[in-house]
């Protein structure tokens, strides 16, 4: 099992949850009710998987994103205020997809591919990839802390013709959900901050000990017992942080 489950796309997940919280703003319509039910069902599946496997990956979230985009299309096809809300959903989905692309988990995971590192000895390249991920993570963390997702939704809504009541109800529901989600999203991003720091330090250690460490199966071993102890301690810290991150994802889905 990967210990890096769900380091990306949590913003999309959050906004899908957030949008479902606004379902009472929609007119009674069987298609929309079915679309909302599908998203809620995907959320339940993800919550169960996150609990069983300790977190989520990008691939796990694809059905939810597809359901969200499908709901946007259905809303847009209805015309009127439903179409306006569909365009809001699509606008925020697109913004979150942009952030997810820069938060590329392959950059993150490259630092932990010790077998490849042992063969290629490309320490500096892998450190640079971790630093790139770290920079992207800080950008997303700022996005979450500043509530930019909710601001984006409000800005998109301002461009649409929506009744005052529906706008008030919609923004109220989004704000309540966003405020509930924000601490969990911040925890997820802070966990990545801690993880990138530890992984970068591990790479620096391995570079320093170049020629004095080797792979024994899928395990890393060192000539120095003291160095091995430091390495093992760092790996234990990673597992604890990854567990905390998985728990935050589960809370986000509840």
LONULO-514158 format. One record per residue (C-alpha): x, y, z; residue number from 1; residue in one letter. Coordinates in nm, 2 decimals. Layout:
BEGIN
<rec><px>X</px><py>Y</py><pz>Z</pz><n>NUM</n><res>a</res></rec>
...
// end
This chain:
BEGIN
<rec><px>0.00</px><py>0.00</py><pz>0.00</pz><n>1</n><res>x</res></rec>
<rec><px>0.12</px><py>0.34</py><pz>-0.09</pz><n>2</n><res>x</res></rec>
<rec><px>0.18</px><py>0.58</py><pz>0.21</pz><n>3</n><res>x</res></rec>
<rec><px>0.11</px><py>0.87</py><pz>-0.02</pz><n>4</n><res>x</res></rec>
<rec><px>-0.26</px><py>0.83</py><pz>-0.07</pz><n>5</n><res>x</res></rec>
<rec><px>-0.45</px><py>1.15</py><pz>-0.16</pz><n>6</n><res>x</res></rec>
<rec><px>-0.19</px><py>1.41</py><pz>-0.17</pz><n>7</n><res>x</res></rec>
<rec><px>-0.38</px><py>1.58</py><pz>-0.46</pz><n>8</n><res>x</res></rec>
<rec><px>-0.73</px><py>1.64</py><pz>-0.58</pz><n>9</n><res>x</res></rec>
<rec><px>-0.87</px><py>1.69</py><pz>-0.23</pz><n>10</n><res>x</res></rec>
<rec><px>-0.98</px><py>2.04</py><pz>-0.34</pz><n>11</n><res>x</res></rec>
<rec><px>-1.21</px><py>1.88</py><pz>-0.60</pz><n>12</n><res>x</res></rec>
<rec><px>-1.34</px><py>1.64</py><pz>-0.34</pz><n>13</n><res>x</res></rec>
<rec><px>-1.41</px><py>1.92</py><pz>-0.10</pz><n>14</n><res>x</res></rec>
<rec><px>-1.60</px><py>2.13</py><pz>-0.36</pz><n>15</n><res>x</res></rec>
<rec><px>-1.81</px><py>1.83</py><pz>-0.47</pz><n>16</n><res>x</res></rec>
<rec><px>-1.91</px><py>1.79</py><pz>-0.10</pz><n>17</n><res>x</res></rec>
<rec><px>-1.96</px><py>2.16</py><pz>-0.07</pz><n>18</n><res>x</res></rec>
<rec><px>-2.18</px><py>2.17</py><pz>-0.38</pz><n>19</n><res>x</res></rec>
<rec><px>-2.40</px><py>1.88</py><pz>-0.27</pz><n>20</n><res>x</res></rec>
<rec><px>-2.46</px><py>2.08</py><pz>0.05</pz><n>21</n><res>x</res></rec>
<rec><px>-2.64</px><py>2.33</py><pz>-0.17</pz><n>22</n><res>x</res></rec>
<rec><px>-2.88</px><py>2.08</py><pz>-0.32</pz><n>23</n><res>x</res></rec>
<rec><px>-3.19</px><py>2.25</py><pz>-0.16</pz><n>24</n><res>x</res></rec>
<rec><px>-3.12</px><py>2.55</py><pz>-0.39</pz><n>25</n><res>x</res></rec>
<rec><px>-3.22</px><py>2.34</py><pz>-0.69</pz><n>26</n><res>x</res></rec>
<rec><px>-3.57</px><py>2.30</py><pz>-0.83</pz><n>27</n><res>x</res></rec>
<rec><px>-3.72</px><py>1.96</py><pz>-0.77</pz><n>28</n><res>x</res></rec>
<rec><px>-3.60</px><py>1.76</py><pz>-1.07</pz><n>29</n><res>x</res></rec>
<rec><px>-3.55</px><py>1.39</py><pz>-1.10</pz><n>30</n><res>x</res></rec>
<rec><px>-3.24</px><py>1.42</py><pz>-1.31</pz><n>31</n><res>x</res></rec>
<rec><px>-3.07</px><py>1.66</py><pz>-1.06</pz><n>32</n><res>x</res></rec>
<rec><px>-3.19</px><py>1.45</py><pz>-0.76</pz><n>33</n><res>x</res></rec>
<rec><px>-3.03</px><py>1.14</py><pz>-0.93</pz><n>34</n><res>x</res></rec>
<rec><px>-2.71</px><py>1.33</py><pz>-1.00</pz><n>35</n><res>x</res></rec>
<rec><px>-2.69</px><py>1.45</py><pz>-0.64</pz><n>36</n><res>x</res></rec>
<rec><px>-2.76</px><py>1.10</py><pz>-0.51</pz><n>37</n><res>x</res></rec>
<rec><px>-2.48</px><py>0.97</py><pz>-0.74</pz><n>38</n><res>x</res></rec>
<rec><px>-2.23</px><py>1.22</py><pz>-0.59</pz><n>39</n><res>x</res></rec>
<rec><px>-2.34</px><py>1.14</py><pz>-0.24</pz><n>40</n><res>x</res></rec>
<rec><px>-2.30</px><py>0.77</py><pz>-0.31</pz><n>41</n><res>x</res></rec>
<rec><px>-1.95</px><py>0.83</py><pz>-0.45</pz><n>42</n><res>x</res></rec>
<rec><px>-1.86</px><py>1.02</py><pz>-0.13</pz><n>43</n><res>x</res></rec>
<rec><px>-1.98</px><py>0.72</py><pz>0.08</pz><n>44</n><res>x</res></rec>
<rec><px>-1.76</px><py>0.48</py><pz>-0.12</pz><n>45</n><res>x</res></rec>
<rec><px>-1.46</px><py>0.71</py><pz>-0.09</pz><n>46</n><res>x</res></rec>
<rec><px>-1.52</px><py>0.75</py><pz>0.29</pz><n>47</n><res>x</res></rec>
<rec><px>-1.52</px><py>0.37</py><pz>0.32</pz><n>48</n><res>x</res></rec>
<rec><px>-1.21</px><py>0.33</py><pz>0.11</pz><n>49</n><res>x</res></rec>
<rec><px>-1.02</px><py>0.60</py><pz>0.29</pz><n>50</n><res>x</res></rec>
<rec><px>-1.10</px><py>0.43</py><pz>0.62</pz><n>51</n><res>x</res></rec>
<rec><px>-0.99</px><py>0.08</py><pz>0.49</pz><n>52</n><res>x</res></rec>
<rec><px>-0.68</px><py>0.19</py><pz>0.30</pz><n>53</n><res>x</res></rec>
<rec><px>-0.56</px><py>0.49</py><pz>0.50</pz><n>54</n><res>x</res></rec>
<rec><px>-0.63</px><py>0.75</py><pz>0.23</pz><n>55</n><res>x</res></rec>
<rec><px>-0.72</px><py>0.82</py><pz>-0.13</pz><n>56</n><res>x</res></rec>
<rec><px>-0.53</px><py>0.86</py><pz>-0.46</pz><n>57</n><res>x</res></rec>
<rec><px>-0.61</px><py>1.07</py><pz>-0.77</pz><n>58</n><res>x</res></rec>
<rec><px>-0.75</px><py>0.75</py><pz>-0.94</pz><n>59</n><res>x</res></rec>
<rec><px>-0.99</px><py>0.69</py><pz>-0.65</pz><n>60</n><res>x</res></rec>
<rec><px>-1.14</px><py>1.04</py><pz>-0.70</pz><n>61</n><res>x</res></rec>
<rec><px>-1.20</px><py>1.01</py><pz>-1.08</pz><n>62</n><res>x</res></rec>
<rec><px>-1.56</px><py>0.87</py><pz>-1.04</pz><n>63</n><res>x</res></rec>
<rec><px>-1.65</px><py>1.16</py><pz>-0.81</pz><n>64</n><res>x</res></rec>
<rec><px>-1.51</px><py>1.42</py><pz>-1.05</pz><n>65</n><res>x</res></rec>
<rec><px>-1.69</px><py>1.26</py><pz>-1.34</pz><n>66</n><res>x</res></rec>
<rec><px>-2.02</px><py>1.27</py><pz>-1.15</pz><n>67</n><res>x</res></rec>
<rec><px>-1.96</px><py>1.63</py><pz>-1.06</pz><n>68</n><res>x</res></rec>
<rec><px>-1.90</px><py>1.73</py><pz>-1.42</pz><n>69</n><res>x</res></rec>
<rec><px>-2.20</px><py>1.52</py><pz>-1.53</pz><n>70</n><res>x</res></rec>
<rec><px>-2.41</px><py>1.72</py><pz>-1.27</pz><n>71</n><res>x</res></rec>
<rec><px>-2.28</px><py>2.05</py><pz>-1.41</pz><n>72</n><res>x</res></rec>
<rec><px>-2.38</px><py>1.94</py><pz>-1.76</pz><n>73</n><res>x</res></rec>
<rec><px>-2.73</px><py>1.84</py><pz>-1.65</pz><n>74</n><res>x</res></rec>
<rec><px>-2.78</px><py>2.17</py><pz>-1.47</pz><n>75</n><res>x</res></rec>
<rec><px>-2.65</px><py>2.37</py><pz>-1.77</pz><n>76</n><res>x</res></rec>
<rec><px>-2.89</px><py>2.18</py><pz>-2.00</pz><n>77</n><res>x</res></rec>
<rec><px>-3.19</px><py>2.29</py><pz>-1.79</pz><n>78</n><res>x</res></rec>
<rec><px>-3.16</px><py>2.66</py><pz>-1.85</pz><n>79</n><res>x</res></rec>
<rec><px>-3.26</px><py>2.93</py><pz>-1.60</pz><n>80</n><res>x</res></rec>
<rec><px>-3.10</px><py>2.94</py><pz>-1.26</pz><n>81</n><res>x</res></rec>
<rec><px>-3.01</px><py>2.57</py><pz>-1.27</pz><n>82</n><res>x</res></rec>
<rec><px>-2.79</px><py>2.65</py><pz>-1.57</pz><n>83</n><res>x</res></rec>
<rec><px>-2.63</px><py>2.93</py><pz>-1.37</pz><n>84</n><res>x</res></rec>
<rec><px>-2.54</px><py>2.70</py><pz>-1.09</pz><n>85</n><res>x</res></rec>
<rec><px>-2.41</px><py>2.44</py><pz>-1.33</pz><n>86</n><res>x</res></rec>
<rec><px>-2.17</px><py>2.70</py><pz>-1.47</pz><n>87</n><res>x</res></rec>
<rec><px>-2.06</px><py>2.79</py><pz>-1.12</pz><n>88</n><res>x</res></rec>
<rec><px>-1.98</px><py>2.42</py><pz>-1.05</pz><n>89</n><res>x</res></rec>
<rec><px>-1.79</px><py>2.39</py><pz>-1.37</pz><n>90</n><res>x</res></rec>
<rec><px>-1.59</px><py>2.71</py><pz>-1.31</pz><n>91</n><res>x</res></rec>
<rec><px>-1.47</px><py>2.59</py><pz>-0.97</pz><n>92</n><res>x</res></rec>
<rec><px>-1.40</px><py>2.24</py><pz>-1.09</pz><n>93</n><res>x</res></rec>
<rec><px>-1.18</px><py>2.37</py><pz>-1.36</pz><n>94</n><res>x</res></rec>
<rec><px>-0.99</px><py>2.59</py><pz>-1.11</pz><n>95</n><res>x</res></rec>
<rec><px>-0.94</px><py>2.30</py><pz>-0.88</pz><n>96</n><res>x</res></rec>
<rec><px>-0.82</px><py>2.08</py><pz>-1.16</pz><n>97</n><res>x</res></rec>
<rec><px>-0.56</px><py>2.34</py><pz>-1.24</pz><n>98</n><res>x</res></rec>
<rec><px>-0.43</px><py>2.32</py><pz>-0.88</pz><n>99</n><res>x</res></rec>
<rec><px>-0.43</px><py>1.94</py><pz>-0.89</pz><n>100</n><res>x</res></rec>
<rec><px>-0.21</px><py>1.93</py><pz>-1.20</pz><n>101</n><res>x</res></rec>
<rec><px>0.06</px><py>2.15</py><pz>-1.03</pz><n>102</n><res>x</res></rec>
<rec><px>0.04</px><py>1.93</py><pz>-0.72</pz><n>103</n><res>x</res></rec>
<rec><px>0.18</px><py>1.63</py><pz>-0.91</pz><n>104</n><res>x</res></rec>
<rec><px>0.22</px><py>1.34</py><pz>-0.67</pz><n>105</n><res>x</res></rec>
<rec><px>0.48</px><py>1.18</py><pz>-0.90</pz><n>106</n><res>x</res></rec>
<rec><px>0.72</px><py>1.45</py><pz>-0.80</pz><n>107</n><res>x</res></rec>
<rec><px>0.65</px><py>1.37</py><pz>-0.44</pz><n>108</n><res>x</res></rec>
<rec><px>0.68</px><py>0.99</py><pz>-0.47</pz><n>109</n><res>x</res></rec>
<rec><px>1.01</px><py>1.01</py><pz>-0.67</pz><n>110</n><res>x</res></rec>
<rec><px>1.19</px><py>1.09</py><pz>-0.35</pz><n>111</n><res>x</res></rec>
<rec><px>1.09</px><py>0.76</py><pz>-0.20</pz><n>112</n><res>x</res></rec>
<rec><px>1.18</px><py>0.54</py><pz>-0.49</pz><n>113</n><res>x</res></rec>
<rec><px>1.50</px><py>0.41</py><pz>-0.33</pz><n>114</n><res>x</res></rec>
<rec><px>1.55</px><py>0.12</py><pz>-0.57</pz><n>115</n><res>x</res></rec>
<rec><px>1.57</px><py>0.36</py><pz>-0.87</pz><n>116</n><res>x</res></rec>
<rec><px>1.78</px><py>0.60</py><pz>-0.66</pz><n>117</n><res>x</res></rec>
<rec><px>2.03</px><py>0.32</py><pz>-0.58</pz><n>118</n><res>x</res></rec>
<rec><px>2.07</px><py>0.25</py><pz>-0.95</pz><n>119</n><res>x</res></rec>
<rec><px>2.08</px><py>0.60</py><pz>-1.08</pz><n>120</n><res>x</res></rec>
<rec><px>2.23</px><py>0.80</py><pz>-0.80</pz><n>121</n><res>x</res></rec>
<rec><px>2.05</px><py>1.11</py><pz>-0.92</pz><n>122</n><res>x</res></rec>
<rec><px>2.02</px><py>1.27</py><pz>-0.58</pz><n>123</n><res>x</res></rec>
<rec><px>2.01</px><py>1.64</py><pz>-0.69</pz><n>124</n><res>x</res></rec>
<rec><px>1.74</px><py>1.57</py><pz>-0.95</pz><n>125</n><res>x</res></rec>
<rec><px>1.52</px><py>1.41</py><pz>-0.69</pz><n>126</n><res>x</res></rec>
<rec><px>1.58</px><py>1.68</py><pz>-0.44</pz><n>127</n><res>x</res></rec>
<rec><px>1.48</px><py>1.93</py><pz>-0.70</pz><n>128</n><res>x</res></rec>
<rec><px>1.16</px><py>1.74</py><pz>-0.77</pz><n>129</n><res>x</res></rec>
<rec><px>1.07</px><py>1.74</py><pz>-0.40</pz><n>130</n><res>x</res></rec>
<rec><px>1.14</px><py>2.12</py><pz>-0.38</pz><n>131</n><res>x</res></rec>
<rec><px>0.91</px><py>2.17</py><pz>-0.68</pz><n>132</n><res>x</res></rec>
<rec><px>0.63</px><py>1.97</py><pz>-0.51</pz><n>133</n><res>x</res></rec>
<rec><px>0.69</px><py>2.17</py><pz>-0.19</pz><n>134</n><res>x</res></rec>
<rec><px>0.65</px><py>2.50</py><pz>-0.37</pz><n>135</n><res>x</res></rec>
<rec><px>0.32</px><py>2.38</py><pz>-0.53</pz><n>136</n><res>x</res></rec>
<rec><px>0.20</px><py>2.25</py><pz>-0.20</pz><n>137</n><res>x</res></rec>
<rec><px>0.25</px><py>2.60</py><pz>-0.04</pz><n>138</n><res>x</res></rec>
<rec><px>0.05</px><py>2.76</py><pz>-0.33</pz><n>139</n><res>x</res></rec>
<rec><px>-0.24</px><py>2.52</py><pz>-0.26</pz><n>140</n><res>x</res></rec>
<rec><px>-0.21</px><py>2.57</py><pz>0.11</pz><n>141</n><res>x</res></rec>
<rec><px>-0.24</px><py>2.95</py><pz>0.06</pz><n>142</n><res>x</res></rec>
<rec><px>-0.54</px><py>2.89</py><pz>-0.17</pz><n>143</n><res>x</res></rec>
<rec><px>-0.71</px><py>2.69</py><pz>0.11</pz><n>144</n><res>x</res></rec>
<rec><px>-0.62</px><py>2.92</py><pz>0.40</pz><n>145</n><res>x</res></rec>
<rec><px>-0.75</px><py>3.23</py><pz>0.21</pz><n>146</n><res>x</res></rec>
<rec><px>-1.07</px><py>3.06</py><pz>0.11</pz><n>147</n><res>x</res></rec>
<rec><px>-1.01</px><py>3.12</py><pz>-0.26</pz><n>148</n><res>x</res></rec>
<rec><px>-1.23</px><py>2.83</py><pz>-0.37</pz><n>149</n><res>x</res></rec>
<rec><px>-1.53</px><py>2.99</py><pz>-0.20</pz><n>150</n><res>x</res></rec>
<rec><px>-1.43</px><py>3.33</py><pz>-0.34</pz><n>151</n><res>x</res></rec>
<rec><px>-1.41</px><py>3.17</py><pz>-0.69</pz><n>152</n><res>x</res></rec>
<rec><px>-1.76</px><py>3.03</py><pz>-0.65</pz><n>153</n><res>x</res></rec>
<rec><px>-1.90</px><py>3.36</py><pz>-0.54</pz><n>154</n><res>x</res></rec>
<rec><px>-1.73</px><py>3.55</py><pz>-0.83</pz><n>155</n><res>x</res></rec>
<rec><px>-1.87</px><py>3.30</py><pz>-1.07</pz><n>156</n><res>x</res></rec>
<rec><px>-2.22</px><py>3.33</py><pz>-0.91</pz><n>157</n><res>x</res></rec>
<rec><px>-2.20</px><py>3.71</py><pz>-0.94</pz><n>158</n><res>x</res></rec>
<rec><px>-2.18</px><py>3.67</py><pz>-1.32</pz><n>159</n><res>x</res></rec>
<rec><px>-2.51</px><py>3.48</py><pz>-1.33</pz><n>160</n><res>x</res></rec>
<rec><px>-2.87</px><py>3.58</py><pz>-1.30</pz><n>161</n><res>x</res></rec>
<rec><px>-2.98</px><py>3.41</py><pz>-0.98</pz><n>162</n><res>x</res></rec>
<rec><px>-3.26</px><py>3.53</py><pz>-0.75</pz><n>163</n><res>x</res></rec>
<rec><px>-3.16</px><py>3.70</py><pz>-0.43</pz><n>164</n><res>x</res></rec>
<rec><px>-3.31</px><py>3.42</py><pz>-0.22</pz><n>165</n><res>x</res></rec>
<rec><px>-3.14</px><py>3.14</py><pz>-0.41</pz><n>166</n><res>x</res></rec>
<rec><px>-2.81</px><py>3.33</py><pz>-0.41</pz><n>167</n><res>x</res></rec>
<rec><px>-2.83</px><py>3.38</py><pz>-0.03</pz><n>168</n><res>x</res></rec>
<rec><px>-2.92</px><py>3.01</py><pz>0.03</pz><n>169</n><res>x</res></rec>
<rec><px>-2.65</px><py>2.89</py><pz>-0.20</pz><n>170</n><res>x</res></rec>
<rec><px>-2.37</px><py>3.10</py><pz>-0.06</pz><n>171</n><res>x</res></rec>
<rec><px>-2.49</px><py>3.03</py><pz>0.30</pz><n>172</n><res>x</res></rec>
<rec><px>-2.47</px><py>2.66</py><pz>0.24</pz><n>173</n><res>x</res></rec>
<rec><px>-2.13</px><py>2.68</py><pz>0.07</pz><n>174</n><res>x</res></rec>
<rec><px>-1.99</px><py>2.90</py><pz>0.34</pz><n>175</n><res>x</res></rec>
<rec><px>-2.10</px><py>2.67</py><pz>0.62</pz><n>176</n><res>x</res></rec>
<rec><px>-1.95</px><py>2.37</py><pz>0.44</pz><n>177</n><res>x</res></rec>
<rec><px>-1.63</px><py>2.55</py><pz>0.34</pz><n>178</n><res>x</res></rec>
<rec><px>-1.57</px><py>2.65</py><pz>0.70</pz><n>179</n><res>x</res></rec>
<rec><px>-1.62</px><py>2.30</py><pz>0.82</pz><n>180</n><res>x</res></rec>
<rec><px>-1.38</px><py>2.16</py><pz>0.56</pz><n>181</n><res>x</res></rec>
<rec><px>-1.11</px><py>2.41</py><pz>0.58</pz><n>182</n><res>x</res></rec>
<rec><px>-0.93</px><py>2.28</py><pz>0.89</pz><n>183</n><res>x</res></rec>
<rec><px>-0.91</px><py>1.93</py><pz>0.74</pz><n>184</n><res>x</res></rec>
<rec><px>-0.78</px><py>2.06</py><pz>0.41</pz><n>185</n><res>x</res></rec>
<rec><px>-0.52</px><py>2.26</py><pz>0.59</pz><n>186</n><res>x</res></rec>
<rec><px>-0.42</px><py>1.95</py><pz>0.79</pz><n>187</n><res>x</res></rec>
<rec><px>-0.38</px><py>1.75</py><pz>0.47</pz><n>188</n><res>x</res></rec>
<rec><px>-0.15</px><py>2.02</py><pz>0.31</pz><n>189</n><res>x</res></rec>
<rec><px>0.05</px><py>2.07</py><pz>0.64</pz><n>190</n><res>x</res></rec>
<rec><px>0.11</px><py>1.69</py><pz>0.64</pz><n>191</n><res>x</res></rec>
<rec><px>0.26</px><py>1.72</py><pz>0.29</pz><n>192</n><res>x</res></rec>
<rec><px>0.48</px><py>2.01</py><pz>0.41</pz><n>193</n><res>x</res></rec>
<rec><px>0.61</px><py>1.79</py><pz>0.69</pz><n>194</n><res>x</res></rec>
<rec><px>0.65</px><py>1.49</py><pz>0.45</pz><n>195</n><res>x</res></rec>
<rec><px>0.85</px><py>1.69</py><pz>0.19</pz><n>196</n><res>x</res></rec>
<rec><px>1.08</px><py>1.82</py><pz>0.46</pz><n>197</n><res>x</res></rec>
<rec><px>1.15</px><py>1.47</py><pz>0.59</pz><n>198</n><res>x</res></rec>
<rec><px>1.19</px><py>1.31</py><pz>0.24</pz><n>199</n><res>x</res></rec>
<rec><px>1.43</px><py>1.59</py><pz>0.14</pz><n>200</n><res>x</res></rec>
<rec><px>1.64</px><py>1.53</py><pz>0.45</pz><n>201</n><res>x</res></rec>
<rec><px>1.64</px><py>1.15</py><pz>0.37</pz><n>202</n><res>x</res></rec>
<rec><px>1.77</px><py>1.23</py><pz>0.02</pz><n>203</n><res>x</res></rec>
<rec><px>2.04</px><py>1.45</py><pz>0.16</pz><n>204</n><res>x</res></rec>
<rec><px>2.14</px><py>1.18</py><pz>0.40</pz><n>205</n><res>x</res></rec>
<rec><px>2.16</px><py>0.92</py><pz>0.13</pz><n>206</n><res>x</res></rec>
<rec><px>2.37</px><py>1.15</py><pz>-0.09</pz><n>207</n><res>x</res></rec>
<rec><px>2.61</px><py>1.21</py><pz>0.21</pz><n>208</n><res>x</res></rec>
<rec><px>2.63</px><py>0.83</py><pz>0.26</pz><n>209</n><res>x</res></rec>
<rec><px>2.67</px><py>0.75</py><pz>-0.12</pz><n>210</n><res>x</res></rec>
<rec><px>2.86</px><py>0.43</py><pz>-0.15</pz><n>211</n><res>x</res></rec>
<rec><px>2.78</px><py>0.34</py><pz>0.21</pz><n>212</n><res>x</res></rec>
<rec><px>2.43</px><py>0.22</py><pz>0.16</pz><n>213</n><res>x</res></rec>
<rec><px>2.26</px><py>-0.05</py><pz>-0.05</pz><n>214</n><res>x</res></rec>
<rec><px>1.93</px><py>-0.22</py><pz>-0.13</pz><n>215</n><res>x</res></rec>
<rec><px>1.87</px><py>-0.55</py><pz>0.03</pz><n>216</n><res>x</res></rec>
<rec><px>1.55</px><py>-0.66</py><pz>-0.14</pz><n>217</n><res>x</res></rec>
<rec><px>1.32</px><py>-0.36</py><pz>-0.09</pz><n>218</n><res>x</res></rec>
<rec><px>1.50</px><py>-0.25</py><pz>0.23</pz><n>219</n><res>x</res></rec>
<rec><px>1.77</px><py>0.01</py><pz>0.26</pz><n>220</n><res>x</res></rec>
<rec><px>2.07</px><py>-0.08</py><pz>0.46</pz><n>221</n><res>x</res></rec>
<rec><px>2.37</px><py>0.12</py><pz>0.57</pz><n>222</n><res>x</res></rec>
<rec><px>2.73</px><py>0.04</py><pz>0.68</pz><n>223</n><res>x</res></rec>
<rec><px>2.67</px><py>0.26</py><pz>0.99</pz><n>224</n><res>x</res></rec>
<rec><px>2.42</px><py>0.14</py><pz>1.25</pz><n>225</n><res>x</res></rec>
<rec><px>2.38</px><py>0.50</py><pz>1.36</pz><n>226</n><res>x</res></rec>
<rec><px>2.29</px><py>0.61</py><pz>1.01</pz><n>227</n><res>x</res></rec>
<rec><px>2.05</px><py>0.32</py><pz>0.98</pz><n>228</n><res>x</res></rec>
<rec><px>1.88</px><py>0.43</py><pz>1.30</pz><n>229</n><res>x</res></rec>
<rec><px>1.84</px><py>0.78</py><pz>1.17</pz><n>230</n><res>x</res></rec>
<rec><px>1.69</px><py>0.65</py><pz>0.85</pz><n>231</n><res>x</res></rec>
<rec><px>1.45</px><py>0.42</py><pz>1.02</pz><n>232</n><res>x</res></rec>
<rec><px>1.34</px><py>0.70</py><pz>1.26</pz><n>233</n><res>x</res></rec>
<rec><px>1.26</px><py>0.92</py><pz>0.96</pz><n>234</n><res>x</res></rec>
<rec><px>1.06</px><py>0.64</py><pz>0.79</pz><n>235</n><res>x</res></rec>
<rec><px>0.86</px><py>0.59</py><pz>1.11</pz><n>236</n><res>x</res></rec>
<rec><px>0.78</px><py>0.96</py><pz>1.12</pz><n>237</n><res>x</res></rec>
<rec><px>0.66</px><py>0.95</py><pz>0.76</pz><n>238</n><res>x</res></rec>
<rec><px>0.42</px><py>0.66</py><pz>0.84</pz><n>239</n><res>x</res></rec>
<rec><px>0.27</px><py>0.86</py><pz>1.14</pz><n>240</n><res>x</res></rec>
<rec><px>0.23</px><py>1.17</py><pz>0.93</pz><n>241</n><res>x</res></rec>
<rec><px>0.07</px><py>0.97</py><pz>0.64</pz><n>242</n><res>x</res></rec>
<rec><px>-0.17</px><py>0.82</py><pz>0.89</pz><n>243</n><res>x</res></rec>
<rec><px>-0.27</px><py>1.17</py><pz>1.02</pz><n>244</n><res>x</res></rec>
<rec><px>-0.32</px><py>1.28</py><pz>0.66</pz><n>245</n><res>x</res></rec>
<rec><px>-0.55</px><py>0.98</py><pz>0.59</pz><n>246</n><res>x</res></rec>
<rec><px>-0.75</px><py>1.06</py><pz>0.90</pz><n>247</n><res>x</res></rec>
<rec><px>-0.80</px><py>1.41</py><pz>0.78</pz><n>248</n><res>x</res></rec>
<rec><px>-0.93</px><py>1.29</py><pz>0.45</pz><n>249</n><res>x</res></rec>
<rec><px>-1.18</px><py>1.07</py><pz>0.62</pz><n>250</n><res>x</res></rec>
<rec><px>-1.30</px><py>1.36</py><pz>0.82</pz><n>251</n><res>x</res></rec>
<rec><px>-1.33</px><py>1.57</py><pz>0.51</pz><n>252</n><res>x</res></rec>
<rec><px>-1.57</px><py>1.30</py><pz>0.36</pz><n>253</n><res>x</res></rec>
<rec><px>-1.80</px><py>1.28</py><pz>0.67</pz><n>254</n><res>x</res></rec>
// end
